[in-house]
Amino acid sequence: MADVDILKDYALFDFDDGRWVRPVFRKGSGPAVIVIHEMPGLHPLVVRFADRIADAGMTVYLPSLFGSPGKPVSRGYMIGEIVKALCIRREFTVWAANKSSPIVDWLRALARKAHADCGGRGVGAVGMCFTGNFALAMMTEPAVTAPVMSQPSLPVGKKNAAALGLSPEEIACAKQRFEAEDLSVIGLRFHGDPGVPPERFQTLRDTFGDRFEGYEFDPKDGRQAPEMRPHSVLTVHLKDDDPDGPTKRAEQRVIAFFKERTAL
C-alpha cells in the first residue's frame, strides 16, 4: 500500500509534453530542482530527500515515472518494477550504450516549464539508479544547469560497463556547456556496487575531466538495509544518523550544489 500522507504537502499536476502525460508533485519556493526517482518508484526516502531540497529554499519537482507514489521499498516491489521496465516500458532504453531513454525528452520539457515557473539561473536535476544518467542527458536543455548522477545504473550489461547511455551529441553538448558556462556534474556511487561499475565513473572522468565531481563510498559507510546491498546513496543507504559521515556529507554537498547553480 502507498503511504499517501508522505506527499500530502505537495501540489499534484499532470504534465503533458505532447507525447506523454505523467503526474508531478511540487513543493517549495525558489529555483527549481527536478528529483527523478529510482527503482521501484517515488518511495518515502526519495520524498525525504526532496523535502530537504525544499527546506533549503528551492522548489522541488517530483515526477512519477513508474511505480506507485508513496509506496515503501520492498524486494517484491523492486523486482516487479524492474521486470516491467526491462520488458514492457517503451519510454526507457535499458541496454543501449550510446542512446538515452525517450522519456528524457519529457524531462527536458518539464525543466523548461519549471524554469519558466520558478526563475533563477537554471534548473537542477538528479537522477537515481535506473534514471541516473537522465540528469546528464538533460543538459541539452539550456534551462538545466546542475546535473547530479546518483548511482547511474544504465545501460545494463557487462559489455556496457564503461558506457554512459547517452548519445555522442548529448555528451558533446554537456562538454561544451560545462566549459562555456562554467558548469559541472556530480556523480555518486558505492565501491563494489555491481549496478554501477567503476568503468562508468572512469569514463566520466576521462570525458569531463575536472568538470566531473565524483564521490565513491566504502559500503560500510552506508546504511545497512535488508532490501539490498549499499546502492542508493541519497535514499535507502544514506546513513542519516551520522551527521559527519560520508553519505550525509554527500547529501549536503548535492543540496549546496543545487543552491549554487540554480540561484541568480
N, C-alpha and C positions, 0 to 999 in steps of 0.2 A: 504494500500500500504506500502511496505517496504521502509525504508529510506536507500537507497543504499549508500549514502555518509558517513553514520556513520561508515562503515567498509572499507572505501577507503584506509586507511593507513595500512591495514592488508594484508598479503600474504595468499592466499587461496590454500589449497591442500585437496585431498581426502585421508583419512586414512583407510586402509583395514587390518583387523586383521585375515583375512581368513574366517570370518563368516559374518561380517557386514562391510559396507563401509559408512562412514559418512564424511561430509565436516568439515574441521577445519580451523579456521582463526588464524594466528600467527603474533605477533608483538613484537619488543623489542630485547634486548640482555641481556646476563647474565643467571643465573639459571632459570629453568622453573617453571611456575605455571599454572595449568590447572583450568580454571574457568568454572564450569559446570552450565549452565544457569538454571533458574527457569521457571515455567509456566508464560506466554504461549510460550516463546521461547527466542531467543537471541535478546532481545529488547534493545533499546538505553541506558537504565540505567545500564544494565549489561555491555555493552561496555564501558560506562563511568568508571565503577569500574575497568575493565580490563586495560583501558588506564592509570589509576593511578598506577597500578602494574608495567606496562611497564615504566612509568616515574620514578619509584623508582629504576630502574636498573635491571629488570628481564625480561625474555621472557615469554609472556603470550600466552597460547593456548586456543582458544575458540571453542570447538566442538559444532556443531549444531545437537541436538538430536531430536527436534520436533519444530514445528512452522516455521515461515519464518524469516530468519536472517534480522535484522534491523527494523522489523515491531514494531511500538509502542504498548504498552499495551492498551487494551480496554476490557470492560466487555464481549462483544460478542466473541472476540478473545480468551479470557481466558476460557470461558465456552466451546467453541468448542474444544480446545486442551485438556482440562481435560476429556471431554467425549471420545475423541479418545484414550487417554492414558488408561482410565478405561476399555474401551470396545474393543479396536482394537489392540493396540500395544503389541506385544508378548515379546518385549525386556524389559518390565517393570513389576515387581512384586509389586502389589499395596496393597494387603490385607495380605500377609504372614508375620507373626510375627518373624519368625526365618529363613528367607532366603532373600538374597539380590537379586537385579534385574540382569538378564542375561547380560544387557548392561555393567555392571561393568567390566566384562572380557575385553571388548573392551577398556574401560577406562584404565585398568591396562596396556594393550598393548601400548596404547598411552603414558602412563607415562614412560614406558621403552624406547620408541623412543625419547621422549622429553629429558630424562636424557642423552641418548647417544648423542643427538644433542647438548645439552647445557652444559653438565658437572655440576660441583658443587657437594655439599654434597648429594643432592637429589632433589626431585620434590615436590612442594606444590600443594594442591588440595582443592578447595572449592566447595561444593555442596549447592544448594539453594532450599528450599521448596521441591518440588517433588523429587529433586535429592540430598537433604541434607545429607542423610545417605550414599550416594555413596562414599563420600570422606573418611569416616572411613572404609568402606568395601574395599577400595583400598589399605589399609595398608598391605594386603597380598602380594602386590608387593613391594619388597625391595627398589625400587627407590623412593617410596613415603615416605617423612619424615615430612610433615607439613599438616595434615588434618584439615579442618575447616568445621563445620556443621552449616550453616545459616538457621534458621527456618526449621529444618528437619521434614517434614510432612508425611513421610511414616514410617510404614504402617498406612493406614487409618482405621477408625472404633473405636468405644468406647472400645471394648474389647482389642484393641491393644494399648491403651493409653500409657502403660509403655514399649512397645516393641521398639526395635531399628531397626527391619527389617534387621538384619544380622544373619548369621548362627553362631552357637556356635564356629565353627572353626575360623571364621573371628574375632569374639570377643576375643578368646584366643590368636590369633596371634597378634592382636593390643596390648593387655595387655603385652604380652611377649616382644614385640618390644619397647613399651614405657619404660619399666624398663631396658632392656638390652642396649638400645641406647640412653637413657635419652631423650625421646620424649614425646609429649603430643598432645591433641586435644582441639580445641576451639569450643564452642557452643554458638549460639546467638538466642534469641527469645524475643518477646514482651509478657509481662504478659497478660493473658486473651485471648491469641490467640487460638481459638478452633482447629486450624490446627496443633498446636504444644503443646500438653497437658503437664502440669507440671510434670506428672508422667514420661514422657520420659527423662526429664532432671534429675530427681531423679535417674532413672536407670543409667544414665551416671555417676552421682556422686558415686552411690553405686558400680558400676563396675570398674571405673577407679580412684576413689579417687582423690588425688591432681594432677593426670595426666589429669584431665578434668578441663579446664579453661572455666567456664560458665558465660555468661553475659545475664541478663534479664532486660528488659527495661519497664518503665511505658509507656503505649500507648501515653500519652500526649507529651512525648519526641520525638516521631516520626513525620515525615512529614505527615500531614493530606491530603490524596489523595482521589478523588472521586471514584477511581477504586475499593477500598476495605478498610477495617479497617486495622490498623497497623499490618503488617506481614513481609514484605520484608526489613530486617534490612539494608542491604548493597546497596539497589537499590531504589525501589519505595518509601519506607518510611524512607530513610536516610534524615535527616534534614541537608541538605548541606549548608544552610545559617547560621548555628550555629556552628562555629568552635570549641567551647568549650562544645558543647552538647554531651550527652551520645552516640548517634548513630555515630556522627562524630569521637569521640574518639575511638569507636569500629572499625570503618573502618581503622583508623590509626594503631590500635593495630594489626589488621589482616595483614596489609601490612608489618608491622615490624616483625611479626611472620614468615611470608614467607621469609623475608630477612634473619632473624636469622637462620632459619632451613634449608635453601637451599644452602647458600653460604659456601664455604670451610673455 
